[in-house]
């Protein structure tokens, strides 16, 4: 669906100049623009931006010079001359000085309340176990009155062969409970004191046997490593009350940071580990006091087969259809990842062929819920890490499509580390979006050391096949999954776009290219994936995702033209201005 609300015709010629791994659409304004002489008198605008390089990301990838905003809406896109009709006594006139304007970034996979649960204590993102333990000890020593030590960002590649255990943490903090979140958000690591105080011992049953559990030694004793969210939250709740104040305090500092990064909307994949009404209430409170700088398109996070998610998701959807915080989807948590042998793969694991992980929710239960949710016109989105999980999700979507009347459904398969070649055409057939994380498209220490062992070299060449999905006709979307990650927790779209275009780590242009040069996106494709593509996956591309008349005034300005610089340097550019909903959220002094 490409719903265009325009007051005039936007037609442009797009010329692609291939330079390295970038693609630069020709900087040419629409051939026809609205001008004072060609149109009747119009109401003046609140903001008029002129003398810019406005890359609209519309259907034709048009360029313009000027944009006018009235209230929360874009009312003009065209040349500087045409913008004069919208300029009046009360108009704030902004000369862009030739700088690049883009639609605000739309994050295709995000967790707006999860940081309120996870991001407490020190950031432990490092590739050195010694450095991690030193940071932990330094934090504990600096906070002697803390009765509970929390931390986040532990990278699984630092463990070496095997898994972490409580004794490693006991060596630096033996006398207080320690609880560390792994960077993927799907594991936790605790010390012996934490297990003792939580009553976690040999007799403690696993929270969801085979899916969310406590890793044990040969005698059945928990080792201190906890797998998946239900078991993680069970132990965390022994030490902190994950209430409104706790979550609000962890969230408050982040919204200004998102605005600085140019993020104006997010597809929230669920408020795991927290009461859903509380999460929505906190977000709406931020909206009321003016500190919510992004649109939130939420979902009900489902990872428990004993819960019927459909009436819950429907109620959340029906009660939240206005303002900046809305709900439209059911999020299915299908599998884990390759690190813990909990991802679902068509061809299994290269290093452990006998591993037979179960889905977090049985497939028949997923299928039943998918059909009923689709009947209620709830969009289906999914954490699908392995290619078997992707296939099973597409099967559920196809079953729902066959079972129910046709409607504008927007299924999204997220992560999708692998998509089996047989399943790639199905995305276009089902109008499904392939969403994944640009920051992960490189041979970082996790992808270079864990995934090759688990998957083998042949499948490594097919990792994160976003270019192949585009070529198969799928809509593609970029979303950071912040604050979760496989290696680096990073919410900045410019970083994601850089890695998606280079398939190399930031600042390392000489390292091997993940998947080879053919796997690289062009700069234009990457920008679209983090704007219009993500908006399409949410089902709101008629409102946001491109700069067009009638759409919401979500705009950003950068200090460099991403389509003209070396693609390896995109992450060095700065977002110097962010407008969301017609209000300046960052860069008042532009």
N, C-alpha and C positions, 0 to 999 in steps of 0.2 A: 504494500500500500504506500503510495507516494502522494499524500495529500498536500497540495500546494495552495496556500492562501496568498494570492498576490494581487496588487493593484495595477500591475503592469506586466509586460512580457519580459522575462529574463532569458535571453538567448546568448550563448557565448561559444567561441571556438576554443577547444582545448587542444593544445599542442604539448606533447610529451617529449622532454629532452632528457635523455638518460645520461646521468653523470655519476659514475660509480654505482651506488645502490640507491640513488635518489631519483625522483621523478618530479619535475617542476612544471606544473601546468602554466601555460602562458599567462602573464599578468595583464589581462585584458578585461576592461570593464564590459558589462552587458551592452549589447549593441543598441538597445532601446532603454532609456531611462525616463523617469518622470521628471519633467521640468516645469518651471513656473509658467512658461508660455503655452505648454501643451496640456495643462491640466487646470481645472477650476481651483479657486482659492481653497486652501486647506488649513485646518487647525494647526497651529505651530506645535513644535515638539519640545519636550523637556531637555533632551540632549540631541545635538547634531555633531557627528564625527565626520571630519573631512580630511582630504589630503592623505588618505591611507591606502594601504594595499590590503583590501578586504577579500580574503579567500572565503567564499560563502559556504562551501561544501554542499551546495545544492545539487540537484539532479545532474546539471551540466558542469559542475565544478567551476562555476562562474567566478569572475573577479569583479570588484567594484571599487569605488573611491570613497564613498560616503554612506553613512547609515544614520537614520533618525529614529529616536526612541520617544514614545509618549506613554507615560505610566509604566506598565510592565510589558509593553508590546513594541515590536519593531514596526515602524510605519513607513519607512522608506529605505530602499537599497538601490544605489545607482551612482551617478557621477556627482561631482561637486556642484555643478550648475543646478541640477535638479533639487539638491538639498536646500537651496536658498529659499524655496517656497515654505519650508518647514522651520525656518529660523525667524524667531520673533524676539520681542523685548525680554521675555523671561527665559529664553532658551540658553542653556549652557553650551557654548560652542567649544569643541575640542579639536585642535589641529593635531592630527596624528603624526605629522612630520614624516610621512612615508613609511611608518612602521606597520607591521603585520597585525591585522585583526582576524581573529578566528571565532567561531562559535565556542562557547564555554565547553570545557572538557566534560564528557559524560562517562562516568566510571561504570563499566558493565558488570562488575562484581565487587561488592564492598560490604563492610560490616560496621555500621555507624555506632552501635552501642557496644560492640565487642571490646573496643579499646578501653571502655569503662570497666571491663572485667579483667582484661589481660594486662594492659599497659600500666601496671603499678610496679614500683621498685626499679632497679637498674635495667638498662638496655644491655643485654649480654650478647649482642651479635658480634661474634669474633670467630676466627678460624683456629684458635689456639685454646686447648683445654686449660693450659696453665694460665693464660690471660683471663679466661672466664672465671676460674676459681679465685684469681687475684682480685678481679672486679667485685666478685661476690663478697669476699672477705673484707675488702675496703668499705663496701656499703654497710655490711653488718657492723664493723667496728665504728663507723661514723654515726650509726644509729643504735646505740646501746639500749635505748628504751623500747625499741620495737620488739613486741612479743612474737611477731610472725614476720618472716622474711620472704618477700615475694620478688620475682624477677621474670623477665621475658626475653624472647628472641634467641633461645638456644638453638644452634644449628646442628643438625644430626651428623654432618660430616666430621665433627670434632671427636666423635666417640671412637673412631677407628673401628676395627673389627668388633662385632658384638654390640652391646647396649650399655647405657650408663647404669650405675647402681648407687644406692644410698651411701655406701662407704666413701665414694669420691667426694660427696658433699660434707660428710661427717668430718673429713680431714680439715675443713676450714670453718665450718659452723656446726659444732656438735651439740650445743646446748639449747638451741632454739629451732623451732620447726622452719624448714625451708621448702618452698614450693616454686618451681620454675616452669614456665610455659615454654614448650618447644616452639620454634618459629612458625611451624605449620599450623599451630593451634590445635593439633589433633593428638598431642602427647604432652605429658607432664613428667617432671622428675622431682622426687622428694627425698629428704634425708631420713635417717632412722628416727630422729625425734618426732618428725611429722607423722611417720607411720605409727609410732607408739601413741601419740596424743589423739590420732584419728581412729585408733582401734583397728588399724589395718594389719592383719596377721594371717596366718595359715588358714584359719577358719573363716575368714571373710569371703563371702561368695562374690564372684565376678558380677559386675553391674549388668552387663548384657553378654552372657557367655559366648565366646568366639568372636565377638565384635568389639565390645568395649570392656576392657578387663585389666587386671593387674598382672604384669609380667612376674613370673615366679622362677625360683631356682629348682634344682632337681628334687628337693624335699618339699616343694610346694609353698615355700615362704616367699612373700612379695619382695622383689628386689629394689623397689623404689621407682620403677619406670611404669607409667600408667598410660594406657592406650585408649584413645577416643574420648569424646566430650562427656558422655554420660558418667563414666567412671571418674574423669577428671573433676567434674563439678561435684560429684559425691564427696570427694576428699576436700576440695576447696571450701565447701560449705561448712566443714568442721572448724574452720579457722576464721573465716570472714562472713559477715552477713552481706550477701550480694543484694543490697537494698538500693533504694532510689538515690540516697546520698552518695553511696560508694560508687555507683555507676556514673552519676552526674559529675562527680569530681574527676573521674577518669576521662570523661568526654570533653569537658568544657574547653580545654586548651587547644583542641584539635581543629575545630571549625575554622578559626582564622588561618590555620596552616593550610587547610584545603583550599581556601580562597586564594592564598598566595601562590598555590600551585596551579590555579586556573580551573579548579573543579567546581562546576555549578550544579551538577546533578549526579546522583548515584543510584544504581540498582542494588538495593540492600538485600543480600541473600540470607537474611535471617538474624534474629536476635536470640541466639542460642544461649542457654544457661540463665535466662532472665525472664521474668513474667512479661508476656507480650504487651499487655495493656500498660504496664509500667514503662516499658521501653518507648511505646508510642507517646505516652504522656510526657515523658522527659523530652522527647524530640519536639513535641508541640509546645512545651514550655519554652524551649529555646527559640522556637518560631515567634512566640508571643513577645518575648523580650528582645527580639531583633538580632539574636546571636547565631541563629541557624542560617548559615550562608550558602547552603546547598538544598536543592530539591531532593527529597527522599522518596524513592519508589520501593516500597517494602514488600516482604513476603513472610509467610508463616514457615518457620524452619521445622522440618519434620524428620526426626531420626529415631523415633520410637514406634515400633510396630503395634504396641498395645494401645496407642492413641489413634482415634479416628481424626485425621487432620481436616477433613472437608468442612464440617460445620464450623470449626474454629477459624479456618482461613476465610470462609464465606462471611462470617460475622465481622472479621477484621476488615475485609474488603468493603462490605456494605457500610461500615461506620467511618471509613476513612477515604473519602473521595474528593475532599476539598482541601485547599491550601497547599503548603509545601510538603506535607507528610501524607502520603497516600499508600494504599496497599492494593495489590492486584494479582498476587501469585501464590502458589504453593511451591515451596522449595523442598525437593526430595534429596536426602543425603544417601547416596547409593553405595559408595565404597570409601576406602581410605586412600592410601598412596603406596608407591613401590617400596619406600623405606622399610615399612613394617610388614610387607607382604599382605597388605590389606586392600590393595588395588585389585580390580577385576580385569583380567586380560584374556583375550581370546586364546592366545597361545601360551598362557601361564608364565612362569618365571624360569629364566635360563639357569639360574644358580640353585633353584629349589623346585624341580619339576613336580614334586609331590605336594607342594603347597596348594591348598584348595580353599581359599578364603571365601567366606559367605558374604552376601550383601548385607549391609546394615539393616535393611528391611527386606524381608522375603519378596521375591519377584512377583508372586501372585497377589500379595498384599499391595504392592506398588501398583500393579495393573488395575486392581479394583478401585483404589483411591484415585488413580489418574482418570479413569472413565467418569467417576462421579464428580471430580473436581472440574473436569472439562465440561460436563453437562451444566455446571453452575457458571461457566465462562470464567473460570479461574485459569490464568496462565500457568503452565508447568515449567519449572526451572529445576536444574539438577546439578549436584556435585557429582560429576562423572569423571573420575581420574583415568581409569584404564579404558581400553577400547571395547571390552565386553560390557562395561558399565554404560558406555555411550550407546552401544547396540541395544541393550535392554531398555534404556530410556526411550530411544527412538521407537522401539517396539510398543512401549506403553502409549506414546503419543499417537502412533498409527492406530492402535486399538481404540483409543479415545475418538480419533477422527472418524473411524468406521462406525462407531457406536452412537455418535451424537450428531445433531444437526450441524451444518457448517456455520462457522463464525470466524472472526479474525483472530485466531489463536496465535500466540507468539512463544512457542517453546524455546528454551535456551539450555544447551548442554555446555556446562562450564568446566574449566580445567582441560579436560579432553587431551591429556598428554599424548595419547595416540587415538587415531580414528582409523579403523580398518578400512582399506581402500573400497571394499564392497559397500560400506555404509556412507561414504562421502556424498554420493548423489542423493541420498535420502534426505539430507538437510534441505535441499532446494525443494524436493517433492513435498516435504512436510512444513515448509516455511519456517524451518528451525534455524536458530542462530548458533554459530560456533563462537563461544566466548572463551578467552584464555588470557594469560598474563604475560604481557610483553617483557617484563623484567626477567622472566624465566628462560627466555630464548637464547641461552648461551651456555658454554661449557664452564659454568661456575663450579666451585668445589663439590657441590652436591650432584649436579648433573654430570660432571666429569667422573665422579668416583662411585656414586651409588647406582645411578640408572644403568650404566653399561653392564654392571655386574648382574643386576636384576633382569635386564631385558635383552642383552646381547647386542652386538654391533649392528646387525641388520636393522633392527627396530630403532636403534639410535638415530639412523638416517631419516626416520619418519617422525621424529619427535616434534610436537607442537606444529602440526601441518597447516598453519593458518593460510599460507600462500596456496597450497593445494585445495583448501576448502573454498577460497575465493574462485579459483579456477573451475571448481565443481559447481559454481553458481550460488554458494551459500552466502548469507549475510554473516559478516564477521564482526566481532566486538572485542575490545580490549578492556580488561578490568583487573585491578591490582590484587583483589582479595585482601586488602589491608584490614587488620594488621597481621593476617596469616600469610605464610609464604613457604616455599620449599628451601630457600636459602637466605634471601634478604627481604625483610619487611619494609616495603617502600610504596608510598601512595602517589608518587609524582608522575603524572602522565608523560612529561618530557623525557624522563628516564625510560619509561616503557616504550615510547615511540623510537628512541635511539636504538634500544636493543632489538626491537622488532625489525628495524630497517637494516641493522648491521649483523644481527645474530652473533654478537660478540659482547663481552662485558664492557661496561663503561670505561673509557680511557685505555682500552687494550685492543687497538686496531690490528695488531699483529697476531692475535691468538687465532686458533682454528675457528672456522665458521660453522656453527651448529646446523647441520643439514645441508651445508654447501650454499653457494651463492644463489641457486635457484629457490631456496627457501626464504630469501629475504623479501620483505615488503618494500614497496616504494614509499617515499615520504608521504605522498598523497594518500596512498592506501592506509598507512598507519594513522594519519590524522583522521581520516574518515572513520576508521574502526573505533577511535577514542572519542568520536563525536556522534555523527549520524548513525553509524553502525550500532553503537550501544543504545542510542535512543530507539532505534528500530526494534531491537531485542526487547526493550521494555514495552513497546507499543505506543510510544509518545513522540514519534518522529514528525507528527503533524504540529507539535508544540515546540520542540527543542531539537538541537542537533545540527542545525544549519542556520545561516543568516538569511532569512527570508521575511518578507512583509507578512504580518499576521502572527508570526511566531513570538515566543516570549523573548524578552530582552536579556538574554544570557550571552555575554560577550567578553572576550579577553583580548588584550594587546600585549605583544611580545617585543623585546628590544632587538630581536634579530629575525630575519625571514627564514623560517625553517626550510623552505623550498629552494633556498639559494646557497646555504652554507654547507660545509662538509657534514654529511649525515652523522659522522662520529662525534660531532660537536653540538648536536642538537640539545643534549642535556645541559650544556653550558648556558643556553639561552635563559632569559628571565621573563616571567610573567610580570609585567609592570602595572597592569590594570585588570581588574575583574569586576564585571557587572553581573548580578544575578537578579532576575525579576525586576529589572529596571532600577535597581539600587546599587550604588558603588560599594563593593565589599572589600576591595583592596586597591591601593594606588590612588588615593584622593588627589595627589599632586600631579597627575598626568598632564 
